[in-house]
Amino acid sequence: MLTMMTMPIMVACGGDDEEDDNGSGVIIDGVNVINGKKLVGLEIYSDEDPSSLSLNVKIEYDSKGRMSKILFEQYTIDYDVNTNTYKQYFSGNFKEYASIDYELRVISLKSYYNKSYNYSLNKDGYISQIGTCILEYNENGYLTGVNQTSGISTLAYDANDLLKASVSQLSMGNISLYYVSYDNVDNEGNLFVRVKRTDDKRSFSSIDEKDVICFIAYQSGLFGKVCKSVVNVTNKNEACALFDYDNNDRKDYSLSGKIVFHCE
């Protein structure tokens, strides 16, 4: 969850971010449900080229407005001998990757994960525990920490905007710090986000299906209030976010891409 929030997928669907209670919702059957329009789909591109689509996702909600299923378009990867590259082809068919049972309090991850976890809710309707993973929130309802057996992660805010984060891997004795900056933060349009890390690890994080599932659960209100610079689902217009981030072990290396959001 923290990895996803410190990745360059922190974007806005548009809307008014002047309200102090931005990202708040209503409690329905003990579950926090975000007010306003909802994210119903997103497309992730590896760069600005429309042919670089890497993930295509649909989100379904139940009759009470609670996020219930997340589906990914199926694809195959073939090797192109003419260009000496691998190409990804989408089928048009969507498969369920995640679902949540609000009566049994069970989260299920399908596909190659194929795991299910029990979860608990706090008094504000936010998930406070998934399996052995504990989630902590501040007095304003924003997620501030994730504690699990493999590590501890923390989040810091400035005026309810995510500002920085740390990820500690207890088994390896590593601590990574991430600093977030925003450019062109408008009510709609493009939002540029940069995430820089302070360590010198020779690796970079990529966005996979599990990251996207966590992000969707976050924006639906299951992990507390939503940061105003991360998502606002109150504008009918589709908004795009271009992102890049620097990998600190190579000063000349960065990744950029585009995420398109569909809200209803």
Secondary structure, DSSP 8 states (H G I E B T S, - for coil): -HHHHHTTT---------STTTT-EEEETTEEEE-S--EEEEEEESSS-GGGEEEEEEEEE-TTS-EEEEEEEEEEEEEETTTTEEEEEEEEEEEEEEEEETTTTEEEE-TTT-EEEEEEE-TTS-EEEETTEEEEE-TTSBEEEEEETTEEEEEEEETTEEEEEEEEETTTTEEEEEEEEEES--SSS--EEEEEE-S--S------HHHHHHHHHHHTTTTBS--TTT-----SS--EEEEEEE-TT-TT-EEEEEEEEEE-
